[in-house]
Amino acid sequence: MREGSALLAALLIATGIAYWSDHYRALGPRLPVPPGDTPPAPPPVDVSRPAPVAERLEVSRSLDPKAHQALCEELLEVVRDAEAALQTPRAQATIEQLNARRRLYQAKRADLGC
């Protein structure tokens, strides 16, 4: 019982020290901001990412009927997923990618005669 109480007391003391220390909070002294002034925002970081590689979907027309139906269902699912993703707010680049993907898979479905 004594060992448990000593460990509990040590844990509480260590937690208290960590809570009140500046190192734990990772905060330096804050300068007061006058009312009406907004603190300066850091400049936006321009990270140039390579353009995503366009998806390539090669479809053979010599499919048996079951495989053809399964492929049509998978393509429809991708189209519906893209349409569902477009219902939520997104960045303009993401919207363009989703629209391009949706159009690509709709064209593939049309090529297959789905």
C-alpha positions in Angstrom: 0.0 0.0 0.0 2.8 2.4 0.8 4.5 1.8 -2.5 1.3 2.5 -4.4 0.7 5.7 -2.4 4.3 6.9 -3.0 4.0 6.2 -6.7 0.7 8.0 -6.9 2.1 11.0 -5.1 5.1 11.1 -7.4 2.9 10.8 -10.4 0.7 13.7 -9.2 3.8 15.9 -8.5 5.2 15.1 -12.0 1.9 15.9 -13.6 1.6 19.2 -11.7 5.1 20.2 -12.7 4.5 19.3 -16.3 1.2 21.2 -16.4 2.6 24.4 -15.0 5.9 24.4 -16.9 6.3 26.5 -20.1 8.0 23.6 -21.8 4.9 21.4 -21.5 2.7 24.2 -22.9 5.1 25.0 -25.7 4.1 28.6 -25.4 6.3 31.6 -25.0 5.3 34.9 -23.7 2.4 36.4 -25.7 2.3 40.0 -26.8 -1.0 41.7 -26.3 -2.8 42.4 -29.6 -4.6 45.8 -29.6 -8.3 45.5 -30.4 -9.1 45.8 -34.1 -5.7 44.6 -35.1 -5.3 41.1 -36.4 -2.1 39.2 -35.8 0.0 38.8 -39.0 -0.7 35.6 -40.8 2.2 33.6 -42.1 2.6 33.8 -45.9 1.0 30.9 -47.8 3.3 28.1 -48.7 3.4 27.4 -52.4 4.1 23.7 -52.8 4.2 22.7 -56.3 3.0 19.1 -56.6 3.3 17.2 -59.8 0.0 16.9 -61.7 -1.7 13.5 -61.0 -1.3 11.0 -63.8 -4.5 10.5 -65.7 -6.1 7.2 -65.1 -6.0 4.8 -67.9 -8.7 2.2 -68.2 -8.3 -0.4 -70.9 -11.4 -2.3 -71.6 -11.6 -5.3 -73.8 -14.9 -5.7 -75.8 -14.6 -9.5 -75.8 -16.0 -10.0 -72.3 -18.6 -12.6 -71.4 -22.0 -11.2 -70.4 -21.4 -11.7 -66.6 -18.0 -9.9 -66.7 -19.5 -7.2 -68.9 -22.3 -6.6 -66.4 -19.9 -6.6 -63.4 -17.6 -4.1 -65.2 -20.6 -1.9 -65.9 -21.6 -2.0 -62.3 -18.1 -1.1 -61.1 -17.9 1.8 -63.5 -21.3 3.0 -62.4 -20.2 2.8 -58.8 -17.1 5.0 -59.5 -19.3 7.5 -61.3 -21.7 7.6 -58.3 -18.8 8.0 -55.9 -17.5 11.0 -57.8 -20.9 12.5 -57.9 -21.4 12.0 -54.2 -18.0 13.6 -53.5 -19.0 16.6 -55.5 -21.9 17.2 -53.1 -19.5 18.3 -50.4 -17.5 21.6 -50.5 -14.2 21.1 -52.2 -11.3 23.0 -53.6 -11.7 24.0 -57.3 -8.8 21.7 -58.4 -10.5 18.8 -56.6 -13.8 19.6 -58.3 -12.1 19.6 -61.7 -10.4 16.2 -61.0 -13.7 14.7 -59.8 -15.6 16.0 -62.9 -12.8 14.7 -65.2 -13.0 11.3 -63.5 -16.8 11.2 -63.7 -16.7 12.1 -67.4 -14.0 9.5 -68.1 -15.9 6.7 -66.5 -19.2 7.8 -68.1 -17.5 7.7 -71.5 -16.2 4.2 -70.8 -19.6 3.0 -69.8 -21.0 4.5 -73.0 -18.3 2.8 -75.0 -19.2 -0.5 -73.4 -22.9 0.0 -74.1 -23.9 0.0 -70.4 
